Amino acid sequence: MPKFEECLQRLEKIVAELEKGDVSLDRALELFDEGMRLSGSCRKELEEAEGKVEILLKRNGKLQPEAFEAATQAGDLGK
């Protein structure tokens, strides 16, 4: 699987090519399909990274790492 930065660069190239507007419908569909796959890959990497992020909280005068919990986790959706 390509790295996040590589996916992002390729997505930028795809957008630039589509914005030119001089591609055939078939080519535009191919680019769109590739872009959707790359976007999914980037989203997955970001979600995995989010789970690894730690924030530092100051407790009793000391900084302590604590796992980052996104507000969009399944248990928080109903709140």
TIGU-752982 format. One record per atom (N, C-alpha, C): residue in three letters; atom name; x, y, z. Coordinates in steps of 0.001 Angstrom, whole numbers, plus 500000, padded with zeros to 6 digits. Example, Ala and Ser with C-alpha at 12.3 -4.5 7.8 and 13.67 -1.06 7.14 Angstrom:
<pts>
- ala N 513190 494310 507800
- ala CA 512300 495500 507800
- ala C 513200 496700 507800
- ser N 512850 497750 507080
- ser CA 513670 498940 507140
- ser C 512900 500030 507870
</pts>
This chain:
<pts>
- met N 500843 498821 500000
- met CA 500000 500000 500000
- met C 500889 501242 500000
- pro N 500570 502244 499151
- pro CA 501373 503456 499107
- pro C 501287 504229 500422
- lys N 502316 504980 500699
- lys CA 502336 505800 501909
- lys C 501385 506986 501754
- phe N 500987 507539 502906
- phe CA 500033 508644 502930
- phe C 500470 509789 502018
- glu N 501733 510195 502142
- glu CA 502229 511326 501361
- glu C 502160 511040 499862
- glu N 502467 509800 499475
- glu CA 502398 509424 498061
- glu C 500960 509465 497563
- cys N 500045 508976 498374
- cys CA 498624 508999 498007
- cys C 498146 510433 497837
- leu N 498534 511281 498761
- leu CA 498106 512669 498718
- leu C 498646 513378 497472
- gln N 499910 513130 497130
- gln CA 500493 513733 495930
- gln C 499765 513257 494677
- arg N 499469 511970 494634
- arg CA 498762 511431 493468
- arg C 497354 512018 493379
- leu N 496688 512167 494527
- leu CA 495353 512774 494528
- leu C 495403 514198 493985
- glu N 496434 514949 494364
- glu CA 496579 516315 493868
- glu C 496750 516329 492349
- lys N 497511 515373 491814
- lys CA 497708 515296 490365
- lys C 496403 514938 489656
- ile N 495645 514029 490267
- ile CA 494360 513628 489687
- ile C 493417 514823 489633
- val N 493336 515563 490733
- val CA 492466 516742 490770
- val C 492894 517756 489708
- ala N 494187 517995 489603
- ala CA 494687 518947 488610
- ala C 494314 518508 487197
- glu N 494456 517217 486914
- glu CA 494132 516716 485577
- glu C 492637 516843 485297
- leu N 491816 516536 486301
- leu CA 490367 516642 486107
- leu C 489935 518099 485966
- glu N 490590 519004 486672
- glu CA 490231 520421 486599
- glu C 490549 521039 485244
- lys N 491521 520464 484535
- lys CA 491838 520973 483199
- lys C 490631 520842 482286
- gly N 489885 519754 482476
- gly CA 488665 519572 481704
- gly C 488848 519031 480306
- asp N 490075 518680 479933
- asp CA 490289 518197 478563
- asp C 490513 516695 478520
- val N 489932 515962 479476
- val CA 490064 514501 479488
- val C 488761 513890 478988
- ser N 488885 512724 478395
- ser CA 487697 512033 477912
- ser C 486876 511533 479094
- leu N 485646 511213 478843
- leu CA 484770 510706 479901
- leu C 485344 509422 480503
- asp N 485830 508523 479645
- asp CA 486420 507276 480144
- asp C 487608 507545 481049
- arg N 488478 508467 480625
- arg CA 489659 508808 481432
- arg C 489234 509481 482738
- ala N 488238 510341 482688
- ala CA 487745 511004 483893
- ala C 487205 509977 484882
- leu N 486507 508980 484387
- leu CA 485971 507936 485268
- leu C 487095 507102 485885
- glu N 488118 506817 485081
- glu CA 489281 506081 485607
- glu C 489961 506876 486718
- leu N 490152 508174 486469
- leu CA 490803 509038 487460
- leu C 489956 509141 488724
- phe N 488649 509270 488547
- phe CA 487752 509358 489697
- phe C 487829 508079 490528
- asp N 487815 506934 489871
- asp CA 487888 505653 490568
- asp C 489208 505529 491330
- glu N 490312 505900 490678
- glu CA 491610 505853 491343
- glu C 491626 506810 492541
- gly N 491075 507995 492351
- gly CA 491020 508975 493427
- gly C 490225 508479 494625
- met N 489135 507802 494377
- met CA 488316 507263 495471
- met C 489085 506195 496246
- arg N 489828 505335 495531
- arg CA 490629 504310 496209
- arg C 491723 504962 497056
- leu N 492401 505953 496493
- leu CA 493453 506654 497222
- leu C 492882 507387 498437
- ser N 491737 507998 498259
- ser CA 491090 508714 499355
- ser C 490759 507759 500497
- gly N 490263 506579 500161
- gly CA 489964 505568 501183
- gly C 491217 505137 501918
- ser N 492299 504965 501179
- ser CA 493571 504573 501781
- ser C 494073 505656 502732
- cys N 493984 506918 502318
- cys CA 494411 508034 503169
- cys C 493550 508099 504429
- arg N 492244 507939 504260
- arg CA 491331 507999 505402
- arg C 491658 506894 506405
- lys N 491955 505700 505900
- lys CA 492289 504583 506789
- lys C 493565 504884 507577
- glu N 494583 505417 506889
- glu CA 495835 505755 507577
- glu C 495621 506824 508631
- leu N 494791 507822 508311
- leu CA 494524 508882 509280
- leu C 493786 508342 510505
- glu N 492835 507443 510275
- glu CA 492103 506853 511394
- glu C 493025 506024 512278
- glu N 493950 505287 511656
- glu CA 494907 504506 512434
- glu C 495832 505414 513229
- ala N 496268 506505 512605
- ala CA 497149 507449 513295
- ala C 496416 508122 514447
- glu N 495159 508433 514244
- glu CA 494369 509077 515283
- glu C 494311 508207 516541
- gly N 494218 506903 516342
- gly CA 494176 505989 517477
- gly C 495486 505937 518239
- lys N 496569 506369 517613
- lys CA 497880 506312 518254
- lys C 498289 507638 518891
- val N 497540 508674 518590
- val CA 497899 509995 519094
- val C 497703 510050 520603
- glu N 498651 510672 521258
- glu CA 498531 510897 522691
- glu C 498547 512391 522948
- ile N 497755 512783 523932
- ile CA 497780 514179 524345
- ile C 498414 514240 525722
- leu N 499006 515373 526020
- leu CA 499618 515548 527327
- leu C 498681 516368 528202
- leu N 498391 515853 529388
- leu CA 497566 516560 530347
- leu C 498391 516866 531580
- lys N 498188 518042 532109
- lys CA 498917 518425 533301
- lys C 498108 517995 534526
- arg N 498698 517122 535305
- arg CA 498054 516636 536521
- arg C 499031 516757 537666
- asn N 498604 517412 538713
- asn CA 499442 517596 539897
- asn C 500795 518205 539524
- gly N 500780 519156 538601
- gly CA 502007 519836 538234
- gly C 502904 519069 537284
- lys N 502492 517872 536846
- lys CA 503312 517064 535936
- lys C 502534 516777 534658
- leu N 503260 516757 533531
- leu CA 502632 516379 532261
- leu C 502597 514867 532151
- gln N 501424 514333 531867
- gln CA 501273 512890 531732
- gln C 500590 512588 530400
- pro N 501098 511598 529661
- pro CA 500443 511248 528399
- pro C 499137 510515 528656
- glu N 498175 510774 527789
- glu CA 496892 510090 527876
- glu C 496431 509800 526460
- ala N 495825 508654 526250
- ala CA 495355 508280 524914
- ala C 494318 509291 524430
- phe N 494399 509644 523177
- phe CA 493446 510554 522559
- phe C 492211 509783 522177
- glu N 491055 510279 522560
- glu CA 489794 509632 522178
- glu C 489004 510623 521332
- ala N 488735 510239 520118
- ala CA 487987 511118 519228
- ala C 486539 511216 519671
- ala N 485963 512375 519503
- ala CA 484577 512585 519906
- ala C 483605 511832 519013
- thr N 484092 511297 517907
- thr CA 483213 510611 516975
- thr C 483218 509096 517148
- gln N 483823 508611 518215
- gln CA 483818 507164 518432
- gln C 482400 506703 518682
- ala N 482123 505437 518405
- ala CA 480781 504885 518474
- ala C 480090 505180 519800
- gly N 480797 505098 520900
- gly CA 480195 505320 522200
- gly C 479835 506763 522457
- asp N 480406 507691 521693
- asp CA 480168 509108 521915
- asp C 479121 509696 520961
- leu N 478660 508916 520006
- leu CA 477760 509466 519002
- leu C 476427 509910 519575
- gly N 475945 509219 520573
- gly CA 474652 509557 521134
- gly C 474687 510668 522142
- lys N 475828 511207 522436
- lys CA 475935 512253 523466
- lys C 475728 513627 522896
</pts>
